[in-house]
Every structure is written in structure tokens, then in C-alpha cells.
Amino acid sequence: MPDTVPQFSAKTWRAPNLAISSLAGNIQPHHEVALADLVLRRNNLLPSVKKIIEDYRPDMVGLSAMTFQFDTARRLAVFIKTLRKDIKIALGGYHATLMYEEIASSGDGDPFDYIVRGEGEETFRDILDAAEGNREWKDIPGLSYRRQGGFLHNTPRSLENLDTLRLPRRDVRIWSGYYFSGKKLDMVETSRGCTMTCNFCSMNRMYGRTFRTYSFERIMQDLTNAKKHGARYITFSDDNITLNVKRFESLCDAIVEAGHNDLRYIVQASTAGIASSPVLAQKMARAGIQIVFLGIENVSERNLKLMNKGNMLEKTKRAIEYLHNNNLLIVGGMILGHAEDKEEDIAQNYEFFDKANIDFFGEQIITPYPKTGMRDILMNEGLVTNAIDYRKYNGFWANVKTKHLSSEDLQFLRWKYKRKYSTFFKTTPVFKANFAW
């Protein structure tokens, strides 16, 4: 989808969608496939979609959407059907996985023929096989499909065996233009899943509380492939790459041994993981890791307890020290807007980030994502101010209030303290939600 998280400037950051590249890499070889990543056509959206439908004349279109992108996916599906009614459209991604029953039972599901629930590589491959008449629709786990005006929901699919997945297809991308700070950017994953119990996160609805890893050999092949296609920066998309710290240390060593430390890397990591090893940050630096999105989340013991994070402030301080001692830049993850927050609580977090010399602020206002424990808590306390307009569920907009602050207060205070403490604020453009529809 073309929708992006507004905290990340499109002037400096355009990242490819790894999921659709992986889907393309794991269908049957005789199928023709092309990847149209609409983040590259934000300002020329519908003409670009119309042209690729005319040029490629697809039998099927797959759309992948996060929750805040779902409305765009639905509108695009309607538009595609106006171009050619015979095109079949499959919807996948987090929102489809979380909300398939609601989508299927409402008008939101009208433009879709298939809903892929959970990981999509095997399910999408099976859909194409069924479309060719090579298998029965009812026998495809993880699929919801249209029959007689409604949807039938097949049994869930078990998690993918990562040892059997082929490499993503980067060679079938229609457009180019992925970059970070002017250098070509690509995405690679070394693992999937997280065993943590953070109640603001919907990840466990996709993977359960599991952690699966790729072999180092496969990861090195993927890095070689990304490099072959021009990548100079790599973002590891792992949900929690520091869940197994010894493995991450060994991965850093393997990157150096394979000569892939000529690339520069961006990772997201937990403070507990970084703080647990005095040598991990050293190995990360030697491997070429340059930027770490660090899940600090909040500095209030009360708020950390609400998020099922535990009291981790001392670990956070140690993690920051380890990273900065090895010249690694930190994007500090911060979550604001908890039930008891007052202005001084908002200010406390920014003051901590400032004193700790956090390089970039990655703050967001807590969002009541569908099917999360945090949403249930906030709904029960009457603190959700926007329960249904998912277009604003991107961490930038205030969809909640606290017992002391309105949504408008939260929006203003986020702006106020970002402006006061973050040097990055002045380089971040005003967010515009419009596309060239």
C-alpha cells in the first residue's frame, strides 16, 4: 500500500515490502508474477495502477495491508474491479488476519475474492494452484474464499517451515526507488516471531508466541541477492532479533566472515537483549550495523507494568551505554498516552531521551489495535476516542485519551515536546494524508 507511517520522512526513507517479495519467490515457477509496490507511486497512484493492469493483464491481484492501510486496499480493490471485473483479488497482511470475520461479514469484503490469514507463502501458492484446477478450495488452510455471495473460512494454517521457503524475488519489481539517506535500501529477515507478552502488540495473532529462525547459510544467500540488486543499506525486519542474543552474536560474526560487513544495517532490538551482553554491541558494530531502533517504550514503571514490559529502566540505561560506546545510532521507541498520563509524564519521557542522548525519537501515541489486550483495557475504561476509523491507527494520531488529557491534548503535547527536545523535528515534513486519487 502507498500509506506510510508519517514519523518516517519519505524524503529519506522508502523501504520495499518484503512480504510480497517473499510471496513471489514461493509460488510455482511457471506462474508469471510482477510486484507493484505502491509506496513508490504515492503521488501518481490511480494512473499507475491503471497502467500496470493494462500492461500486465493479471488474472489475480494480491493486496497486502496493515490496519491503517486497509481502507486504501479496499478502495484500490474497488478501482481495479472497475477496470476489469474478471480480475480476482486476494487480501492479506495483518489486518486481514486479525479482522477476516468482520471484513467477510460486512460490505468491506465486497471487492475481495479471497482473504489470506496468517503467513501467506503457502496459502497464496495454493490459491494459484486451485485457480488452475489443481486442488480444491476447501482444502486450503488459512484461506477464506467467496461462495454464493458470502465467505467460507477454512481451517487455520500451521506456521511456515522457514527451512523450506525460497528467497524473495527482487528481480520482478516493476519500479525502483527504495532508499535510505540517498542509498539503495532493501529488506532481509533472519527470523520470525516473538515470545514476549507485550499487550499493545498484535504480532502474536500472526505468529503466536513463537520464534523461528532461518539458517545462516540462507541469510547469507539473501544478503548476496540483495547486494546483487544494488542494496547498500539492509533493514533486518525481524520482530525481535535480540530474543536469542547468542544467535545474534553469531549472526554478526557470520556477516563479517562472509564479507557482508561492507553493507550498512538497521535493526530493531529490545533493551533487555542489548543490555544482556557486553560484547553484542561490539559485534554489531563490526558487522556493519549502524542504526538500532531500540524498544525503550516508556520510562514510567507504572506504564511499563501496564504494557506487560516489567521494570526495565536500568536495562534501558545499560543498553544505551553499550550502543553509544560502539558508535551505534539509536532510534528510541517511545509510547505515550497511557491511562494515567498527565503532561508531566509526557515530558518525563522526552527529558529522559534528551539526557540519554538518544539520536532520533521514534515516539508514538498508544494505539488500540484490533484484537490486542491493550485495546480491551482502554475500551473497558472508556479511553478510546476513535474505535473504528482505522486510517488513523498509525501511531501518529491520538485515538485515545487519558484520565487527565484529551486526544487533542495528547496530539499537542507530542508536538510540543518533540519540538523542544528533538533536533530531528525540524527536518521532518508536515504529514499529508492525501494520495493522488
N, C-alpha and C positions, 0 to 999 in steps of 0.2 A: 504494500500500500504506500501511497505518497505521504501519508501522515507521519510526522516525526515528533519526537519528544522535544518540546521547544527549548529546554535547557541547553541543548546542544546545537550550536550555530551551524546552519547549512553552509556557511561560508568557509568553515574549517573542517567539517565532518560530514562525509557521506559514506555510509557503510553498506555493503551488499547484504542481501538476505541469504544467510547460509542455508536456511531450511529448504527453500525452493531449489537451491543448487544441489542439495542432497537428494531431494525427490527426483530431480532429473538424472542424477547419477545412478539411481537404483530402480529405474523402470526397465522393461525388456529392451534389449539393444535395437530391435527392429522398429521401435516407435521413434518418430521424429519429434523432437522437443526443442522449444525455444523459451528463454527466460526473459520476461519483460519486468524489470524492477522499476516500479513507478516512482520511487524516490528520485530517480534521475529525470523525471518528466513532470515535476510538480507544477511548473508554470505553463505547461502545454499538454494538459492531461487528456482531455477527451479527444482532441485531434490525434494524439499519439496512439491512444487505444484504438481508435477507428482505423488508423493506418496499419497497425500490426494485424488487426483482424482481417483487413482486406489483403494484406501481403501474404500472411501465413495460412489463412483459411483453416483455422483449427477445428477439429472435431470436438475438443474439450478444452476448457479453460479452468485452471485451478487458481483460486484466490486465497491468500493467507493473511489473517488479520489478528492483531491484538484487540483487546476490548475497546480501546479508544479509536481503533481503526474500523470497527465493524460497520458503522453507518456508511463509510466510504465504500467498503466492499459491497454492501447491499446496493448502493446506488450505481456502482460500476456494473454489477451483475444485471441490473435493470437496463442499463445503457447497452450492454453487449447483446442482450436479448432483442433490443430494438433493431440492432444491426443485422442479426441473423437468429431467428427463433430456434433453429435446429441445433445450435451450439449447446452442449451440455456443460454445466458449471458446477464445480466442486468447491466447497468452502472448507478450509482447515485452519489450524492455529489454536492459540489458547482460548479465544472466545468461543469458537465452535465446540471445543472440548468441554468447556465449563457450562455452556448455555445451550447445548444442542436441543434439549427438550423444549425450552422456551422458544427458540428460533423455529423449530419444526411445528409448533402448535400455534404460531401466530403468523400474521402477514409478513413478518420479517423473513420467513423462509420461502416466500413465493418465488423469487428468481433463482433459487438454487435447486439443483437436481440431486446433489449428494452432499453429505456432511461427513467429513473425516474427523474422527475423535481420537485424540492422543497422537502419538508419533505416526507420521504419515507414509514413511518409505514403503513398507509392505502393503499397506492398505491402498495407496494410490496405484501401485503396480497391479494389485488385484482388480481394481476398478477398470483399468485399461484392458486387462485380460477378459473381464466379464463383458465389456463393451464389444469385444471381438467374438463373444460367444464361447469362450474357452473355460468359463466357470460360472457357477450360479451366484446371483447377487446375495441370496440369503446365507451363503456360506462364507461371506467376507467379514471377519471380525473387525470391530472398530468402525463399521460403516452404518450410517443412516441414509436411506435412499427413498426416493419418491415412488409411491404406488397409489393409484386410484385417488389422487388429489391430496394425499397425506404422506407422512413419512413412516417407514418401518425402521426400527432400531435393532440392529444385530447385536450379538453379544460383544462385550469389550474385547480388545486385542491385548494379548500379553506384550510386555515391553520388548523392544527390538534387541536382538543379539548383535551387539556392536562389532563383534568379530566377523560378521557376515556382510556388513554394509560396505558398499563400494565407495570410492572417493566422490566428492561433489563434482558436478560438471561446471567448470568455469568457461569452457570453450563455446557454450551455446547462449551466452548472454548477448542479447540484442544490442544493448548500449554499453558504453564505457563511461567512466567519470567518477569512480569511487576513490576517495582520497581522505587523508588526514594531514592537515597543515601543508597542503600542496604536494604531498607524496602519495603514490598509489597505495590503497588500503585494501586488505582482504580479511576474511574471517576464517578461523580454524577452530575446531573443538577437539579437546583431548579427553573429555568425559561428559557425562550427562547425569543430572540429578543432584539432590542434596538431602541429607538425612536430618537436617535441623528442623525445628518445630516453629519457626517464626510465623506468627498468626496473621501477619499482614501480607503474606506471600501466597500466590496461587500455584506455585510450582508443583506442590505435591499432588495437585489434581491432574497434572500431566504425567508425572513420573512415579507418584507415590513417594514414600521416603526411602529412596534407593540411590545408590551411587554406582555407576558403571563406567568403565574406562576403556579407551582404545589402547592398543599396543603401541609402544614407542615406534616400532617399525612403520606402522600405518601413519602415525603422526608425522614422521619424517617424510614419508611419501607425500602427504598432504601439503607440507611446507614446501617441498620441492615443486609441487604442482602450482601452488600459489605464486612462488617465485618465478616460475616459468611464464606465468601470465602477468608478470610485471610488478608484483607486490613488493613494496619496501617497508610498509607497516603491516603488522598482523595483530588483530584483536583475537585473543582466545575467548570464545563465547561461553566457556564453562560456567555453570551455575555457581559452583563453589570449588575452584581449583585447589584451594588450600584445605579441603576436607581430609585429604591424605597428604600430610606435609612431607613425609619421606619420599613418596612417589613424586611430588612436585620438585623436590630437590634433585631426584634422579632425572626427571624430565629436563631440568635446566642443564644438567651435565650432558645429557644426550644431545641437546640442541648445540652445545659447544662442540662436542665430538663430531657431529655431522656437518659442522661448518655453517649452521644456520644462524649463528650469532651475528652475521652480517645484516640480518633483519632487525627491525625495532618492534617491540611488542607492547601491547596494552592488555592488562588482565584486571579482573575484579577478584577481590580477596577478602577474607574475613580477618578482623583484627586478632581473633584468638589464634588463627592459623599462623599469621605472620609473627605474632608475639611468642609462639611456642618454640621457635628455633632461632638461635643467634646466628646461624650460618645461612639460612634460607635467603635472606635479602642479598647476601654476598653472591650467592649462586645466581639469583635472579639478575643481578646487575651484569655478571659475566656472560649470561645467556643473551643479553641484549634487551631485557625488559626495561622499559623506560618510564611507563606510567602505570600506576596502580589505583584502580577505583576501590577504595577502602570502605568497608561497611561499618562506619562508626555509628550511624543511625541516630544516636542521641546521647547526651551526657548526663541525663537525669536518671537516677536509679529507679525512681518511680515509673518513668516511661519505658525504660528497658524491661522492667518486670511485666508491664502491660503487653509488650511485644513478644514475650517469651524469650528474651535475649539474655536475661541474667545480668548481674552487675559486672560489667566488663571494662570499666573505665581505666583501671590500671593496665589491663592488657592493651587497651587502645593507645595509651601513652607509650608503652614499650614498643608496640608495632610501629608507631610514627617515628620513634627514635631509630629503630633498626632500618627503616626505609630511607629516612633522610641521611643517615650516616653512610649510606651507599649511593647517595645522589639519585634516588628514585623519586619521581614526582608523584604527589598524592592528590587524587580527586576524592575529597571527603564526602561520603554519603551521609546525608542528614535528613531525618524525617521529623517534621513539625506538625503541630495541630492535634496533640493528644488531649484526652478528655479534660484534664485538669490544667492545661497550659494557660498561663497568663503571659502578658508581654515580657515580664522578666525571665520567663522560661525560654521564650524565643530568643531573647537577647543573650542568655547564658550560653546557648549552643554556638552562636556566631562568635561570641567572645572567646570561647574555648578554641574554635577553629583558628581564629586570628592569632592567639597567643601560641598555639602549636605550629604556626607557620604552615598550615595546610595550603597547598599550592593553588588548588581550584576547589570551589564549593559546588558540590552536587546535591543541593538541597531540594527536597520536595515536600509538599503538604500531604499528609497521610490520606490515602485514597481507599474508599470502601469497595475494593474489587469484589466482583461476584464470587460467591461460594467460599469466602475466606472467613476465618474465625473473627478477625478484626471487624469485618462488616457486620457480623451478628452482634458483636458487643456494641458498636456505635449505633446500629439501628435500634437495639433494645433501650439504649439510653437517650434516644431521640436526638442524636447529634449529627445525623446525616441530613444535609440540606439539599442534596441532589442525588436522588436514589436511582434515577432511570436514564438521564442523559449521559450515556457513556462516552460521548465525544469529548467530554472534559475530564475523563479518567486517565490523565497522563502525568500526574504528579505536579503539574504546574498550577492548575486551577484548584481553588478551595471548594471541595464538595462536602465539607463538614464544618461544624462549628465546635467550639469547646464550651465548657460550662461558664466560661468567662469572656470568650471572644466570639464574635460573629464570623461568618465566612468572609465578609468584606474586611474585617479586622485582620484576619489571617493573611489575606491576599496583600493587604497594605504592609503589614509587618514583615512579611517575607521580602518585599521590595525594599523597605526602609533599611533593614539590617544587611541585606545583600549589598546595597549601595554604600552603606557605611564601611563595611569590612572587606568586601571582595574587590580586588583590583580588576578581576575578570569582568565585572559587571559592565564597565564602560565599553568593552569590546563585544558585548552580546547584543544583537539587534532586537528590536521590538518584535514580538511574535505575532505573525499574521496567520489566521486560521483558514483563510480562503485559498482555494485552488482555482485554476482556470477552467471552471466547469463550462 
